[in-house]
Amino acid sequence: MHNDSSAGRDQNAMDQWVKNTRLFRQWEDIKQEILLHKWYESEKAGHDIGWERAAVDWMIRHGRNSKP
């Protein structure tokens, strides 16, 4: 059985491992692209279009062209 500090270290190690995966790094890159897309499209629309609309619009326009 782990004590609290050992469990915390295990969780931190797991969190760090996840953050170092290719999948996690790709998701971080995609999130940044969607946020930028959200800003551009919100500026064009004259109001905040929201994360969901921006994400769907980005996926339709750019999702298939993104590198795996």
Steps between C-alpha positions, in 0.01 A plus 500: 500500500628847410510786742378844388844634400582185305165512321562867420840419351347217297232736368758768414711243315193383307400859420851572371500181292167595341623853423802353320295284264468590135121490526495755783741734316287477184186580699674803655597621150145451371352687797728796425398497133132488596544791743665705226224402257242599763661841532508560122143383445373693802663816365333444161162434665528795736434282805639197680398192302583263786733203533259237365419687179865588446609140558245354260575765237874439536451123467292544185748741342833366622456173688567265212808695400662477841790261536439177693 
